[in-house]
Amino acid sequence: MIDNEFLEKEIIIKKRPALVAFTADWCRPCGLQKTVILSLAEKYRDEFIVETINAEVESSLSEKYDARTLPTTVVFSQGEVVETLPGFQSEEYLESYIKFILEKLQAEEDSKP
């Protein structure tokens, strides 16, 4: 689980690709989403930040990233929000976003002189 400081430093400033799920302990679908997030975090730990944020503790972030429905997953690339996905998202669907962003970043890197 990450906080505002980590998000700002590691994702926004360093522009690391990330997938962050806003969750709450009382939210049943959030428990399912956390399982998906843990699996993806393990799979992509060296190339992509995959984490959760407690929406109640970090309410200012919930507001900033428009996480009105829980869970809400926010996808970042190059320090910018690429997509905001309200509700539970399957592992396959989120993994497709991760792969898409990694491929795009690799293509950008390959095109540099």
Residue pairs with C-beta under 8 A, 6 or more apart in sequence:
1 51
1 52
1 53
1 54
2 10
2 20
2 51
2 52
2 53
3 53
3 57
3 58
4 58
4 60
4 61
6 51
7 20
7 53
7 61
10 16
10 18
10 49
11 18
11 20
11 49
11 76
11 79
12 76
12 79
13 79
14 79
15 78
15 79
16 48
16 49
16 76
17 47
17 48
17 49
17 76
17 77
17 78
17 98
17 101
17 102
17 105
18 48
18 49
18 50
18 51
18 75
18 76
19 37
19 40
19 48
19 49
19 50
19 51
19 73
19 74
19 75
19 76
19 94
19 97
19 98
20 49
20 50
20 51
20 52
20 53
20 65
20 73
20 74
20 76
21 30
21 33
21 34
21 37
21 51
21 52
21 53
21 71
21 72
21 73
21 74
22 52
22 53
22 55
22 58
22 61
22 62
22 65
22 67
22 70
22 71
22 72
22 73
22 74
23 30
23 33
23 34
23 52
23 53
23 54
23 55
23 70
23 71
24 30
24 54
24 55
24 56
24 70
25 54
25 56
27 70
27 71
29 70
29 71
29 87
29 88
30 70
30 71
32 88
33 52
33 71
33 73
33 88
33 89
34 52
36 89
36 90
36 91
36 94
37 50
37 51
37 52
39 91
40 48
40 50
40 91
40 94
40 95
40 98
41 50
41 51
43 95
44 50
44 98
47 102
48 98
48 101
48 102
50 98
53 61
53 62
55 61
55 62
55 67
55 70
55 72
56 62
61 67
62 68
62 72
65 72
65 74
65 81
65 84
66 72
66 84
67 74
67 84
67 86
68 86
69 86
69 87
71 87
71 88
71 89
72 84
72 85
72 86
72 87
73 84
73 85
73 89
73 94
74 81
74 83
74 84
74 85
75 81
75 82
75 83
75 84
75 85
75 97
75 101
76 82
77 101
77 104
77 105
78 105
82 97
82 101
83 97
85 94
